[in-house]
Each structure stands twice: as structure tokens, then as C-alpha cells.
């Protein structure tokens, strides 16, 4: 198993096979192999596709899109906004929990691990799937965006009634990839401390998502992380 081609869940492999076989992905793989020789890269290689492995394409009900992984030690584990058990919740995630409390009355959990959401059909992907330690955005423009755009299009093309949650201008810019004649798009400012007070707080995206899913005949998400 190579550093950048861990096993990806079979439904996603079928949907994205052309990306894995493309010249840009070969270039991306070579970039990462060299990068790992010279720098620390997050997340570990076996967790790069964690979001896809925890949420197979037929199981997706909701898509939440982040920008790139956390760049601190031990934080990134392949799910946007999420951190492993035992790692303090970063500020954006704390604000997500505040909105969850305001919207649904759910108390913040004593951890920041969102794997439960992923296993309940919430695809938690970053636009860029790797990052150099301590350097936010350092792997942008290397090819990951093409790959994750293809993943968003795969959801849009192959599914119906999916709720796409776009927080912040970077995520909102992906709106054009989504067929809104058969999917739902919810937009709000980013949950970061710099932007949350400008409309993230009070967006009620968790309750709105479940209402849309129920109306589409799908099971709602259990947002309770306790």
C-alpha cells in the first residue's frame, strides 16, 4: 500500500476510478511522496480517505464541506471539522456545538469526534485532503480540489434528495457542482470565530437538514454525539 493510495471504499472507487487513473492524480501522488520525505503531513496516509470509507456513496444523506485539514499534531483524521477522541475541539468545532445546542438543545459532547455523524450518512470532506504541519492551506492547488470536486459531482449525479451544507465562502463557491433541481443547498457563514457571528449562529442547519430529509422520505440524522 502506497502512502497516498490507501484502500478506498468500493462504491467510491467505482465513482472516482477515473480520477485515480488521471495524470493530475499521478502528479498529486508524487508530490505527496516527496512532501512526506521532507515534512510532516497530516492526516496519516491511512486516514486520507477516512470520510469516504466511513460514508459509502449509497449511504450519503448529507454533505458538509470543509476547506483543508487541521494542521496541528494529532488533530486531522480525515473528517472535516472533526478531531479524534482525546484532542481538544478547535474553535470552529466549538461554535458548531454551540449552534447544535441552540438549534436542537443538544449539549456539547466531551469530545470533538464526528465519526458518529459520518456513520449516519454525513459525508464530512475537506476540499483539500492533506496539509503540511503548521502550514494551513499548504497543499491547496496540488490536485486535491479536482478530486473532491469529482466526489461532489458523484453525489450530485448518482443520488437524489441530498442536503449539501455549505459554510463559508470557500464551500459556497462549490455550489455550481450541485444539481439543485434534485438536491438541497443550505448556506451560511463559516463557523470560525472570525465569521460565526455574521450568520452562522442561528442558521438552524441541523433542524432544517432533518426537515428536508424527512420531506424527501429519508431518515433524519441523529446529531446527538453524547
Secondary structure, DSSP 8 states (H G I E B T S, - for coil): --SS-----HHHHHHHHHHHTSHHHHHHHHHHHHHHHHS-EES-GGGTTHHHHHS-GGG--EEEEESS---STTT-SSSTT---TTS---HHHHHHHHHHHHHH-----SS---HHHHHTTEEEEESS--EETTBTTTTTTSSHHHHHHHHHHHHHHH-SS-EEEEESHHHHTTGGGS-TTTSEEEEE--SSTTTGGGTTTT--HHHHHHHHHHHTT---------
